[in-house]
Amino acid sequence: MDPSRAFVTNVKRLIVKVGTAVVTRGDGRLAVGRLGALCEQLKELNSQGYEIVLVTSGAVGLGLQRLRYRKLVNSSLADLQNAQFELDGKACAAVGQSSLMALYDTLFSQLDVTSSQYLVTDTEFRDTSFRKQLSETVKSLLSLKVICCGKDRFENSDMTTSKLTGTKNKVNTRIYVVRL
């Protein structure tokens, strides 16, 4: 083993962060094959005894894709001539998050793995009592070999006030890892 990776031998818990570039393809659609391969790799690590926490991006992009399609389906011919329209970032995140988690749940279920979801805002995370409850919940889930999937909400990011026009917006999100 490479000496710089010797610390890995004592690792019990892995936190895997998957960014939008992993979750989506170049055209903005979900990279389903890539996500399937990721879930298979996480299942393998889980079965080797590692506790897995997955932090995932991609909800806004997926929501944008789904809402853009919905808007086009419900548009008149006149509306289609001016296909540029704005979508609310929070609406995209809400639609995309449920869709993304449904996909993860389906992929993990096919591998006989149970997954869970947690969403944490800045306000919630700053509450000591909440952090303690979250920590206990995550520990309990990990002890049951559940893969915990997390994504912070877009509180305190430029996504909360911006509109999406179909172009990629850079979003500054805060991901919190609870010290367990």
Number of C-alpha atoms within 10 A of each C-alpha: 7 5 6 7 8 10 8 10 8 7 10 10 15 15 13 14 16 15 12 18 13 17 23 20 13 9 7 18 15 22 16 15 10 14 18 18 12 19 22 17 12 22 22 13 15 19 12 9 13 18 23 22 23 20 20 21 23 23 24 27 27 26 24 29 18 16 18 20 12 11 15 14 10 11 13 10 10 8 13 14 9 8 13 10 14 13 17 17 22 20 17 23 23 16 19 23 23 15 16 21 18 12 16 22 20 16 21 20 13 13 14 10 19 19 22 17 17 14 13 21 16 15 10 13 17 11 10 10 11 14 17 15 11 18 16 13 13 21 16 12 17 20 12 11 19 20 26 20 21 21 22 18 21 22 17 14 14 15 22 16 13 15 17 20 15 15 9 11 15 9 13 12 16 16 18 15 13 11 7 11
